[in-house]
Amino acid sequence: MSAAPAIAAVDWGTTRLRLWLLDGSGAVLAEQRGDDGLISARDKGFAAVLEGHLAAAGAPAGLPVIMCGMVGARQGWLEAPYVDVPSPLSAVLRGALEVPDAGRDIRIVPGMAQRLADAPDVMRGEETQLAGAGLGGKGRHIVCMPGTHSKWVAVDDGAVTGFGTWPTGELFSVLAAHSILRHSLGEHPAAVTADSPAFRRWCEAALAEGGDITGRLFSIRAAGLLHGLGPVDAAACLSGLLIGAEIASAARRYPAGKQPVALVASGALGVLYGAALGLAGHAIRPVDADEAVRAGLFAAARENGMIASTQEPA
């Protein structure tokens, strides 16, 4: 490594762990990824898993660590209590909870809670991505964060004022494996691409019907029986329906107007959502999810005095 690490930044989810060594400007010096998520780390021991990844990345002894994600859940290493919305993102970052008796300075960024009686919701990890997404401190921003449990977030003048969860990825998995549609998609559903005519057509159908897709789901099965729809296109149809329904529903709750939607995503999923948002008539501002969470973790480290506050991220 050409520079000395200033902080280890960790995004620790339910199934995956991502760790980066960052220098004093926020630049990446080393990276570790693994399947040591919440589920397996509870058996192995969170401290042992973390120290193993730090050693593999070449972290020096005593290097401070800032973490976000499910590691701070009730079932995680240490529960970091939720911060209620509305709340400035800077205040969320400053509330990082210190892990006691860890042998080094380790802190966990808390998640956020929306305690509305008719729309309760929670997030862990996405708040850190929001803080690193470059939204700016002024104006209103609508943010789409695709995933197993997609989040749509309203940020006003640097504060999260509301958010909602659409379990689109989980619905795809459940329907593909445990419904009648498993006969149409096959045992291992094909990867869906944004240029698929089936994806675009069925996404447009979901958008046109305002997200009401329950009456269309069985049509995927019927199209296989009556029109020869194959497994590849069947997967594209289901993906298009579910993503289109999410966008139609979220747009009613969090209208973006003429402002672009900040799309915080990486890889193929980001491309799919970018295409679907375009079909819905939304301009987008792409934000790389990995870069956002690193920037958010780096900002949290500065807010908590773990590194010099005068150093600027790369």
N, C-alpha and C positions, 0 to 999 in steps of 0.2 A: 504494500500500500504506500502511495506517494505522500500521504498526509496522515496525521494522527487522528483517530476517531474521537469525536466529541460526545457522541450519544449512540446508543443502539435503539432503533425504532422497530416496534413489533406490532403487526396486525395479526391478532390471534383469534380465529373464528372457531366455529363448531367442528369443522373437519380439516381445516388447513391452518398452517402457521407461515407467516412471511416475516423475515427479519432482515434489516439493513443496518450496516454500520455507516454512519454519516459523519462527515467532518464538520468543522465549525461554521461552514457556509451552507450546510445541508446537502452537499454533494455525496453521492453514493460511493463508498469505498469497497464494500463487500456485501454479498447477499446470500441468504439461506432460505430455502423453501422446503416444506415437508408436510406430511400427512399427520402431524402431531397436533391435531385440533383438540378442542375441549374434551371430546369423547375419549380419545386415547390418553391424553395428558392426565386425566383424572386417575387413571390406573398406574401410569408410570411415575406420576409426581410432577407438578408444574415446575418446581425449581430445577429438578434434574433435567427435564426436557429443555428448558430455557438455557441452562448452563451448557448443555451439549451443543446446542446450536450456536451459542456465543463462541465456544471453543472452536467449532468447525469454521466459523467466520474469521477467526483470528483476533477476537476481541481481547484487549488487555484486561488484566485483573482490575476490578473496581470500576469498570466503565459503567456509567449510569444507563438505565433502561427506561424508556417510556413506551407504554403499551396501550392498545385499544382493542375493542371487540368483545367477544363472548368470554374472554379470560376474566372480565369484570362482572360476569353474570352471577346469579345466586348459586349456580352449579359450577362456577369457575374457581379460580385461585382465591380471589378475594372479591366480595361483592362491593362494587362501586355504586353507591346509590344514585338513582336517576336524578337528573336536573329537570325540573318542570318547564314546559313551554308556557308562555313565551320567555325566551332567555337569549342574551347575546352569546354568540359562539365563543367569544373570548372568555366569558365567565365560565362556560362549560370546560374549556381547556384548563383554566386556572384551578378547577376543582379536582384535579388528578389526585387519586388516593394513594398514599405510600404503603407499600407492602412491608409489614414489620419483620424484623429478624431475617432479612433476605441475604445479608452478607454484602450487599451493594445497594445503591439508591435505585429502587424500582418503583415506578408509579403507573397507575392505571387511569386512563381518561374515563370519566363516567358517561353513561348513555343518557338519553333524553326520554321523558315521559310526557304523554298528552293525556290528561286525566278527565277529559270531557266525558260526561255520562253516556252520550250517544255516539261517541267516536274515540274510545280509549285506544291508545297505541303506544308502542315503545320502539326504541332503536338503540343499537350498540354497534359502534364502528362507523356508521354513516355520518355521525356528528363530526368525526375527525376528518373524513373526506370533505364534508361541507366546509370546514375551516380551512382546508388546503385547496379549495376549488377556484380560488381567485375571484370570488363573487364581488368583492369590494364592499365598502362600508355604507354605501348609499343606495337608495332605491329598492325596488321589489324584484326578486328573482324567483322563478319557478324552476325547480331542479328535479330531474328524473334520474333515478339511480336503479338501473335494472339489476335483477338477480333472482335467486330463489324466492325471496320475499322483496319485491321491488318497492322502493320508497319514492314518493312524490312529496316534495317539501317546499313550503313557502318561506322565504327569507326576506325580511324587511329591515333595511338599514342595519344589516349585520346581525340580526336576531332571528332565530327560528320562531315563527309565529304559528305554525301548524304543519302537520304532516299526516300522511296516510300510507298504509301498506297494502299492496296487491300481491298475493302469493302466486304470481303467474308461473314462475319456474316450478314450484311445487305442484301446482295444478296440472301442468304438462306431464310431470313424472307420474302422478297418481293416475291420471286418465290413460296414459300410455301403458301403464303396467297393470292396472286393476279395474279397468272398465271394458266394455264391449269393444272399445277402440283398439285394444291390444291386438285383436285379430287383423286390424287394418295396418297398424304401424309395425308389427313384428316384434320379436323379442328384444332387438337392439335398434331403437328408432334412429333413422338416418339424421345426420347433421343437416340443419336447414340453412340455406343461403338466401341473402337478401334479393338476389336476382331471380329467384324462383317465381314463375308466373302464378303458381298455386298459392304461395305465401302472400303475394301481393293481392291477388283476387279475393282471398278469404279474409285478409286484413281489411280491405276496403269494405267488404260486406259487414264486418263487425263494426266498423266506424259508421257506416251508413245507418245501422240500426241502433246506434247509441250505446253499443256495448252489450245489448241483450242477445246473448249467443246460445242460451240453453236450447232453443229450438233449432239450432244449426249443428250442434255437436253430433247428433246421430246421423246427420247427412253425410258425414265422412265415411261412416260404415256403409251407408246405403250407396254412396258413390262407388265404393269398391265392388259391391255386388252387382250394381246395374250398369256402371259405366267403365269398369276396369281400372279404377283409381289404384295405383300401386303404392307400396309402403313409403317410398321416398316422398311422393307428392302428398300422401296422407299425413306424414309428419309435418310437412310444410303447411298444409291446411290447418292443422291443429295449432301450430305455432302462430300462424297469421290471425286466427280467430282470437286466441288468448291475448296476444299482444295488442291487437286492435281494440279488444274489449277494455283492456287496462287503460289505454290511452284515452278512449272515449269517456270512460268513467272519471279518470283523473282530471281531464280537461274541464269537466263540469264542476268539480270541487275546487280546482286550483286553475282558473283561467289565466292563460299567459298573455292574452291580448296580442299585440303586435310584437312583443318582446320575444327574443329567442329563448327556447328552453335550454337550460344548461344540462347536457347529457353526460353524466359521470359514469363512464363505462370503459371497458377494455375489450379488445379482441372481437370475435365474431358476434357476441351478444350486442356490443355497441353498434356494429354495422346493421344488425337486424332492427334495433330500435331507431337508429337514425333513418333507415328507409321507411319504417312505419310512421314515425313522426312527420316525415316529409309527405307521406300519403294523407296524413291528417291536416296538412297545411301549415305545420309548424316549422319555423326556422329553428336551427339548433346551434348551440355553442358547445362543441365537443370538449370534454375534460377527461384526460387519462386517469382512470381510477387509481392505479398504482402511484402515479405522481401526486395525486391529490392526498392520498392517505399519508404518504411520506412527508409532504409539506405540512399537513395538519399535525402529525406527530412532532415534527421539528418545532412548529409553533408552540405546541403544548410544552415541550421541553424548555423553551425560552420563557413562557408564561410562568413556569414553576421554578425558575431560577436554576435549572439543571445545567444550562450552558449560558454563556454571556449573552445578554439581551441586545447588545450592540451589534452582534454578528448577524448579517443578513443571509437569507436562504439563497442558494444558487438558482 
